Amino acid sequence: MVFDPEELYEVDSELPELSGAVLLHQLDGFMDAGTAGKAVSEHLRERLDSTVVARFDVDRLIDYRARRPSMTFAADHWAGFEAPELAVRLFHDEAGIPFLLLDGPEPDHEWERYASAVRSLVERWELRMVVHYHGIPMGAPHTRPLGVTAHATRAELIGEYQPVLNQLQVPGSAAALVELRLGESGHDAAGFAAHVPHYLAQSRYPAAGLTLLGSVTRIAGLSVPDEGLVESARRTDEEIERQVSESDEVAEVVRALERQYDTFVEAMDKKNLLADETEMPTAEELGAEFERFLAEQQNGE
């Protein structure tokens, strides 16, 4: 049986020319420390007008029993159902350049078919690149510049970013599989993971979203206002500083991370965070930390 990728989505037939546009890709359900990726998508929706141009078949892709959608009960009848939506929206940046955003819940089923469907949209619209973004927990202080792990199907796409680790095995995601399959088929794709201080990973941390927005807009060549995220990050940072100042224990943790960070940067002439590989967590330790973070999300902690 041959699978037709177009079975997974419906497309608006009345679309402008999209050749050369970039598709941004952000899914809920996998790792997003500090809700950094979600903050970027919400910022785009709030700041720019958009139109839905494609919808995926969530009945095929989503396990409703694993994450039950909300329903509204009014007195004596069911009055509403908040159906999940996995859709592509068309935006235009401040210069009028069109770009797309595919976001929504991460598919629970048929990852390979989902990846094929995304690739078929890339080829159908002759898109230039797909860019994914999210947050990951790292042992870094909030008082220092946030790092970003970048990856791409071609090294030239992210040449300005320095790799932190040579190899790391972590739990997979639908977005990562999309990037892998796009690269195998000759398409450009890239991704960014903002380094969120591990003690803030379960909180909303707008500074990480602001960092991601900068990385995404640079690689995509887009002009998007950042005022909302800037102000949100400022307020959050002030609240964090207040809480740190009220706890000697937390303050000492932050100071220890600052010393570690500064040592790494100084040793590498400020090129990246690695001073001595033996002082860094092993790939297995980082993988275990990521798995713990995902387990905490699933358990609602």
ROTORGU-340406 format. One record per residue: residue in one letter; x, y, z of N, C-alpha, C in turn; residue number from 1. Coordinates in steps of 0.2 Angstrom, whole numbers. Each point is the difference from the previous one (the first is absolute). Layout:
<recs>
  rest    n.x    n.y    n.z   ca.x   ca.y   ca.z    c.x    c.y    c.z   nr
     a      X      Y      Z      X      Y      Z      X      Y      Z  NUM
...
</recs>
This chain:
<recs>
  rest    n.x    n.y    n.z   ca.x   ca.y   ca.z    c.x    c.y    c.z   nr
     m      4     -6      0     -4      6      0      4      6      0    1
     v     -1      5     -5      4      6     -1     -3      5      4    2
     f      4      4      4     -3      5      4      0      7     -3    3
     d     -5      3     -1      0      7     -3      0      5      6    4
     p      6      4      0      1      5      6     -6      5      0    5
     e     -3      1     -5     -6      5      0     -6     -2      3    6
     e      0     -7      2     -6     -2      4      0      3      7    7
     l      6      2      2      1      3      7     -2      7      1    8
     y     -1      4     -5     -2      7      1     -5      2     -6    9
     e     -3      6      1     -4      3     -5      3      7     -1   10
     v      1      3     -6      3      6     -1     -5      5     -3   11
     d      1      6      1     -4      5     -3      2      1     -7   12
     s     -4      0     -4      1      0     -8      2      7     -2   13
     e     -2      5      4      1      7     -2      6      3      4   14
     l      6     -1     -3      6      2      4      5      4     -5   15
     p      3      5      4      5      4     -4      6     -4     -2   16
     e      4      3     -4      7     -3     -1      4     -1      6   17
     l      2     -6      1      4     -2      6      7     -2     -1   18
     s      2      0     -6      6     -3     -2      6      4      3   19
     g      4     -4      4      6      4      3     -2      2      7   20
     a     -6     -2      3     -2      2      6      3     -5      5   21
     v      0      2      7      2     -4      5     -6     -3      4   22
     l      1     -6      2     -5     -3      5      3     -1      7   23
     l     -3      4      5      2     -1      7     -5     -6      2   24
     h      3     -4      5     -3     -6      2      1     -1      8   25
     q     -5      0      3      0     -1      8     -6     -4      2   26
     l      2     -5      4     -5     -5      2      0      0      8   27
     d     -6     -1      3     -1     -1      7      0     -7      1   28
     g      3     -2      6      0     -7      2      7     -3      1   29
     f      5      3     -3      6     -3      1      4      6      5   30
     m      6      0      0      4      4      5     -1      7     -3   31
     d     -2      5      5      0      7     -1      2      3      6   32
     a      6      0      3      1      3      6     -1      7      0   33
     g     -3      3      5     -2      7      1     -5      2     -5   34
     t     -3     -5     -3     -5      1     -5      2      5     -6   35
     a      7      0     -1      3      4     -4     -3      0     -8   36
     g      0     -6     -2     -3      0     -7     -7      2     -1   37
     k     -4     -2      5     -7      2      0     -1      8      1   38
     a      5      3      4      0      7      0      1      4     -6   39
     v      4     -3     -5      1      3     -6     -6     -1     -5   40
     s     -3     -6      0     -6     -1     -4     -6      5      2   41
     e     -1      1      7     -5      4      3      2      7     -2   42
     h      6      2      0      2      7     -1     -2      2     -8   43
     l      2     -5     -4     -2      1     -7     -7      1     -1   44
     r     -4     -4      3     -8      0     -1     -2      7      3   45
     e      3      2      5     -3      6      3      2      7     -3   46
     r      6     -1     -3      3      6     -3     -1      1     -8   47
     l     -2     -6     -3     -1      1     -7     -6     -4     -2   48
     d     -3      3     -5     -7     -3     -3      2     -7     -4   49
     s     -4     -5      0      1     -6     -3     -6     -3     -3   50
     t      1     -5     -4     -6     -3     -3      2     -8      0   51
     v     -5     -4      2      2     -7     -1     -1     -2     -7   52
     v      6     -4     -2      0     -2     -7      0     -7     -1   53
     a      1     -4      6      0     -7     -1     -2     -3      7   54
     r     -3     -6      0     -2     -3      7      1     -7     -1   55
     f      4     -3      5      1     -7      1     -6     -4      3   56
     d      0     -6     -2     -6     -4      3      2     -3      7   57
     v     -2      4      5      2     -2      7     -4     -6      2   58
     d     -5     -2     -3     -3     -6      2      4     -6     -1   59
     r      4      0     -5      5     -5     -2      6      1      4   60
     l      2      6      2      7      1      3      0      0      8   61
     i     -5      2      3      0      2      7     -4     -6      4   62
     d      3     -2      5     -3     -4      5     -4      4      5   63
     y     -7      0     -1     -4      4      5      0     -2      7   64
     r      1     -7      1      0     -2      7      6      1      3   65
     a      6      1     -3      6      2      3      0      7      3   66
     r     -3      5     -4     -1      7      2     -7      2     -2   67
     r     -5     -1      4     -7      1     -2     -1      8     -1   68
     p     -3      1     -5     -2      7     -2     -6      2      5   69
     s      0      7      2     -5      2      4     -7      0     -3   70
     m     -5     -1      4     -7      1     -3     -4      4      5   71
     t     -5      4     -2     -4      4      4     -7     -3      2   72
     f     -1     -1      6     -7     -2      2     -4      6      3   73
     a     -6      1     -3     -4      6      2     -7     -3      3   74
     a      0      0      6     -7     -1      4     -2     -7     -2   75
     d     -3     -2     -6     -2     -6     -2      2     -3     -6   76
     h      5      3     -3      2     -2     -7      7      2     -1   77
     w      3     -4     -5      7      2     -2      0      5     -5   78
     a      4      6      2     -1      6     -4      6      1     -5   79
     g      6     -3      1      6      1     -4      5     -5      1   80
     f      4      0     -5      6     -5      0      6      4     -3   81
     e      5      0      4      6      4     -3      5     -5     -3   82
     a     -2     -1     -7      4     -5     -4      7      2     -1   83
     p      5     -4      1      7      2     -2      1      2     -7   84
     e      4      4     -1      2      2     -7      7      0     -2   85
     l      2     -3     -5      7     -1     -3     -1      3     -7   86
     a      2      7      0     -1      3     -6      6      4     -3   87
     v      0      2     -6      5      5     -3     -4      7     -1   88
     r      4      5      3     -3      7     -1      5      4     -4   89
     l     -3      4     -4      4      5     -4      1      7      3   90
     f      6      2      1      1      7      3      4      4     -6   91
     h      0      6      2      5      5     -4      4      4      5   92
     d      6      0      0      4      4      5      0      8     -2   93
     e      3      4      4      0      7     -1      2      2     -7   94
     a      3     -3     -3      2      2     -7     -4     -3     -5   95
     g     -5     -4      2     -5     -3     -5      2     -7     -2   96
     i      5     -2      2      3     -7     -2     -5     -6      3   97
     p     -2     -4     -4     -5     -5      2      4     -6      4   98
     f     -2     -3      5      3     -6      3     -6     -3      3   99
     l      1     -7      2     -5     -4      2      2     -3      7  100
     l     -5     -2      4      1     -3      7     -4     -6      0  101
     l      3     -6      1     -4     -6      2      1     -1      7  102
     d     -6      0      4      1     -1      7     -6     -4      2  103
     g      0     -2      7     -5     -4      2      2     -6      4  104
     p     -4     -5      2      2     -5      4      5     -5     -4  105
     e      5     -3      3      4     -5     -3     -4     -6     -2  106
     p      1     -2     -6     -4     -7     -1      2     -5      4  107
     d     -5     -4      2      1     -6      4      1     -6     -4  108
     h     -2      0     -6      0     -6     -5      3      3     -7  109
     e      2     -5     -3      2      1     -8      5      5     -1  110
     w      6      0      4      5      5     -1      3      0     -7  111
     e      1     -6     -2      3      0     -7     -5      3     -5  112
     r     -6     -2      0     -5      3     -4      0      8      1  113
     y      0      2      6      0      7      1      6      4     -3  114
     a      6     -3      1      6      2     -3     -1      1     -8  115
     s     -3     -6     -3     -1      0     -7     -5      6     -2  116
     a     -5      1      4     -5      5     -1      3      7      0  117
     v      4      1      5      4      7      0      4      1     -6  118
     r      4     -5     -2      4      0     -6     -4      1     -6  119
     s     -6     -3      0     -4      2     -6     -2      7     -1  120
     l     -1      3      6     -2      7      0      6      4     -2  121
     v      6     -1      3      6      3     -2      1      0     -8  122
     e     -1     -6     -3      0     -1     -7     -5      4     -4  123
     r     -6     -1      3     -6      3     -4      0      7      0  124
     w      3      4      5      0      7      1      7      3     -2  125
     e      5     -5     -2      7      2     -1      3      4      5  126
     l     -1     -2      6      3      3      6      7      0      0  127
     r      4      5      3      7      0      0      3     -4      6  128
     m     -4      0      6      3     -3      6     -5     -1      5  129
     v      1     -5      4     -4     -1      6      4      1      7  130
     v     -3      4      4      4      2      6     -4     -2      7  131
     h      3     -4      4     -4     -2      6      4      3      6  132
     y     -4      1      6      3      3      5     -3     -2      7  133
     h      4      0      5     -3     -2      7      5      1      5  134
     g     -1     -1      6      4      1      6      2     -7      3  135
     i      7      0      2      2     -6      4      3      3      7  136
     p      0     -5      5      3      2      6      7     -1      0  137
     m      4      5      3      7      0      0      3      3      7  138
     g      6     -2      2      3      2      6      3      7     -1  139
     a     -4      5     -1      3      7     -2     -4      5      5  140
     p      3      5      2     -4      5      4     -4      5     -5  141
     h     -5      3      3     -4      4     -3      3      7     -1  142
     t      6      1      4      3      7      0      5      0     -6  143
     r      1     -5     -4      5      0     -5     -4      0     -7  144
     p      3      1     -6     -3      0     -6     -3     -7     -1  145
     l     -6     -1     -3     -2     -7     -1      3     -3     -6  146
     g      2     -6      0      3     -4     -5     -5     -3     -5  147
     v      2     -2     -6     -5     -3     -4      4     -6     -4  148
     t     -3     -6      0      2     -5     -4     -3      0     -7  149
     a      4      0     -5     -3      1     -7      2     -7     -3  150
     h     -5     -2     -5      1     -6     -4     -3      1     -7  151
     a      2     -3     -5     -2      1     -6      1     -6     -5  152
     t     -3      0     -6      1     -5     -5      7      1     -4  153
     r      2      7      1      6      2     -3      4      4      4  154
     a      6     -1      2      4      4      5      0      7     -2  155
     e      0      2     -7      0      7     -2     -5      4      3  156
     l     -6     -3      1     -6      4      2      1      3      7  157
     i      4     -4      4      1      3      7      8      1      2  158
     g      4      2     -5      7      0      1      2      5      6  159
     e     -4      5      2      2      4      5     -1     -3      7  160
     y     -3     -6      1     -1     -3      6      5     -5      1  161
     q      3      0      6      5     -5      2     -3     -6      4  162
     p      1     -6     -3     -3     -6      4      3     -1      7  163
     v     -4     -2      4      1     -1      7      2     -8      1  164
     l     -3     -4     -3      1     -7      1      1     -4     -7  165
     n      4     -5      0      1     -4     -6     -5     -4     -2  166
     q     -3     -4      5     -5     -5     -1     -4     -1      7  167
     l     -7      0     -1     -4     -1      6     -6     -3     -2  168
     q     -2     -5      4     -6     -4     -2     -6      2      5  169
     v     -5      2     -3     -6      3      4     -6     -3     -2  170
     p     -6      0      3     -6     -2     -2     -2      4     -7  171
     g     -3     -4     -4     -2      3     -7     -6      5      0  172
     s     -1      3     -5     -6      5     -1     -2      0     -7  173
     a     -6      1     -1     -3      1     -7      4      5     -4  174
     a      1      6      3      3      6     -3      8     -2     -2  175
     a      3     -4      4      7     -2     -1      0     -5     -6  176
     l     -5     -4      0     -1     -5     -6     -1      4     -6  177
     v     -4      5      0     -2      4     -6      7      3     -3  178
     e      4      3      5      6      2     -3      5     -5     -3  179
     l      0     -6      4      4     -5     -3     -2     -2     -7  180
     r     -6     -1     -1     -3     -3     -6      1      6     -6  181
     l     -1      6      2      1      5     -5      7      0     -2  182
     g      5      0      4      7     -1     -2      1     -5     -4  183
     e     -3     -6      1      1     -6     -4     -2      1     -7  184
     s     -6      4     -1     -3      1     -6      3      6     -4  185
     g      5      4      3      4      5     -3     -3      7      1  186
     h     -5      1      6     -2      6      1      3      3      6  187
     d      0      7      0      4      3      6     -5      1      6  188
     a      3     -2      6     -4      0      6      5      2      6  189
     a     -2      4      5      4      1      5     -4      0      7  190
     g      3      0      5     -3      1      7      4      3      5  191
     f     -4      3      5      4      4      5     -3     -2      7  192
     a      4     -2      5     -2     -1      7      3      5      4  193
     a     -4      4      3      3      5      5      2     -4      7  194
     h      5      2      3      3     -3      6     -4      4      6  195
     v     -5     -3      3     -3      2      5      3     -2      7  196
     p      1      5      5      3     -3      6     -5     -5      3  197
     h      3     -5      2     -4     -6      2     -5      1      6  198
     y      2      5      4     -4      2      6     -6      4     -3  199
     l     -1      2     -6     -5      4     -3     -4     -4     -5  200
     a      2     -7     -1     -2     -3     -6     -8     -2      0  201
     q     -2      0      6     -8     -2      1     -4      7      0  202
     s      4      6      0     -4      6      0      0      3     -7  203
     r     -4      5      0      0      4     -7      6      5      1  204
     y      4     -1     -5      6      4      0      1      4     -7  205
     p     -3      6      0      0      4     -7      6      1     -3  206
     a      5      1      4      7      2     -2      2     -6     -5  207
     a     -1     -6      1      2     -5     -4     -4      0     -7  208
     g     -7      2      0     -4      2     -6      3      5     -4  209
     l      3      5      4      3      6     -4      6     -2     -3  210
     t      4     -4      3      6     -3     -3     -2     -4     -6  211
     l     -5     -4      0     -2     -4     -6     -2      4     -5  212
     l     -4      5      1     -3      4     -5      6      3     -4  213
     g      5      3      3      6      3     -3      3     -6     -5  214
     s      1     -6      3      3     -5     -4     -4     -2     -6  215
     v     -6      0      1     -5     -2     -6      0      5     -5  216
     t     -1      6      2     -1      6     -5      6      1     -4  217
     r      6     -1      3      7      1     -3      0     -5     -6  218
     i     -1     -7      2      1     -5     -5     -5      1     -6  219
     a     -6      2      2     -6      0     -5      0      7     -4  220
     g      4      5      3      0      6     -4     -6      4      1  221
     l     -3      0      6     -6      3      2      0      6      4  222
     s     -4      5      0      0      5      4     -7      0      4  223
     v      1     -2      7     -6     -1      4      1      4      7  224
     p     -5      4      2      1      4      6      1     -4      6  225
     d      4      2      5      1     -4      6     -2      4      6  226
     e     -3      5     -1     -2      4      6     -4     -3      6  227
     g     -5     -4     -2     -3     -4      5      4     -5      4  228
     l      4     -4     -4      5     -4      4      5      3      4  229
     v      2      6     -2      5      4      4     -3      2      6  230
     e     -6      3      0     -3      2      6     -2     -6      5  231
     s     -2     -5     -3     -2     -6      4      7     -3      3  232
     a      5      0     -3      6     -3      2      3      5      6  233
     r     -1      6     -1      2      5      5     -3     -1      7  234
     r     -7     -1     -1     -4     -1      6      2     -6      4  235
     t      1     -5     -4      1     -7      3      7      0      3  236
     d      5      3     -3      7      1      3      0      3      6  237
     e     -5      6      1      0      3      6     -3     -4      6  238
     e     -5     -4     -2     -3     -5      5      5     -5      2  239
     i      4     -3     -5      5     -5      2      5      3      5  240
     e      2      6     -2      5      3      4     -2      1      8  241
     r     -7      2      0     -3      1      7      0     -7      3  242
     q     -2     -5     -3      0     -7      3      7     -2      2  243
     v      5      1     -4      7     -2      1      2      4      7  244
     s     -1      6      0      2      4      5     -3     -2      7  245
     e     -6     -3      0     -3     -2      6      2     -7      2  246
     s      4     -3     -4      2     -7      2      8     -1      0  247
     d      3     -1      5      7     -1      0      2     -6     -3  248
     e     -4     -5      0      2     -7     -3      0      1     -8  249
     v     -6      3     -2      0      1     -7      5      5     -3  250
     a      2      5      4      5      5     -2      7     -4     -1  251
     e      1     -4      5      7     -4     -1      0     -5     -6  252
     v     -6     -3     -2      0     -4     -6      1      5     -6  253
     v     -2      6      0      1      4     -6      7      2      0  254
     r      3      2      6      7      2      0      5     -6     -2  255
     a     -2     -6      2      4     -6     -2      0      0     -8  256
     l     -6      0     -3     -1      0     -7      4      5     -4  257
     e      0      6      3      3      6     -3      8     -1      0  258
     r      2     -3      6      8     -2      0      1     -5     -6  259
     q     -4     -5      0      1     -5     -5      0      3     -7  260
     y     -5      4     -2     -1      3     -6      6      4     -2  261
     d      2      5      5      5      4     -2      7     -3     -1  262
     t      1     -6      4      6     -4     -1      0     -3     -7  263
     f     -6     -3     -2      0     -2     -7      1      5     -6  264
     v     -3      6      1      1      5     -5      7      2      0  265
     e      3      1      5      7      3      1      5     -5     -3  266
     a     -1     -6      1      4     -6     -2      0      0     -8  267
     m     -6      1     -3     -1     -1     -7      0      7     -4  268
     d      3      5      4      1      7     -4     -7      2     -2  269
     k     -5     -1      4     -7      2     -1     -3     -2     -6  270
     k      2     -6     -3     -3     -3     -6     -5     -4      1  271
     n      0     -4      6     -6     -4      2      1     -2      7  272
     l     -4     -4      3     -1     -1      7      5     -6      2  273
     l      4     -3     -4      4     -6      2      7      2      2  274
     a      1     -1      6      7      1      3      4     -6      0  275
     d     -3     -5      3      4     -7      0     -6     -5      0  276
     e      1     -4     -6     -5     -5     -1     -2     -4      6  277
     t      5     -1      4     -1     -5      6     -4      3      5  278
     e     -1      7      0     -4      3      5     -7      1     -3  279
     m     -2     -2     -6     -6      0     -3     -4     -6      2  280
     p     -7      0      0     -4     -6      1      2     -5     -6  281
     t      0     -6      1      0     -5     -6     -6      0     -4  282
     a      0     -3     -6     -6     -1     -4     -5     -4      4  283
     e      2     -5      3     -5     -4      4     -3      4      5  284
     e      4      4      4     -3      5      5     -5      5     -3  285
     l      2      3     -5     -5      5     -3     -6     -4     -3  286
     g      1     -6     -3     -6     -3     -2     -5     -2      6  287
     a      3     -2      5     -4     -2      6     -4      6      3  288
     e      4      6     -1     -3      6      3     -6      2     -5  289
     f      0     -1     -6     -5      2     -5     -6     -5      1  290
     e      2     -6      1     -6     -5      2     -3      2      6  291
     r      3      2      5     -3      2      7     -4      6     -1  292
     f      2      5     -4     -4      6     -2     -7     -2     -3  293
     l      1     -5     -5     -6     -2     -4     -5     -4      5  294
     a      3     -4      4     -4     -4      5     -4      5      5  295
     e      3      5      2     -3      5      4     -6      4     -3  296
     q      1      1     -7     -5      3     -3     -6     -4     -1  297
     q      1     -7     -1     -5     -4     -1     -4     -2      6  298
     n      4      1      6     -3     -1      7     -4      6      2  299
     g      1      6     -3     -3      6      2      3      3      6  300
     e      7     -1      1      4      3      6      2      7     -2  301
</recs>
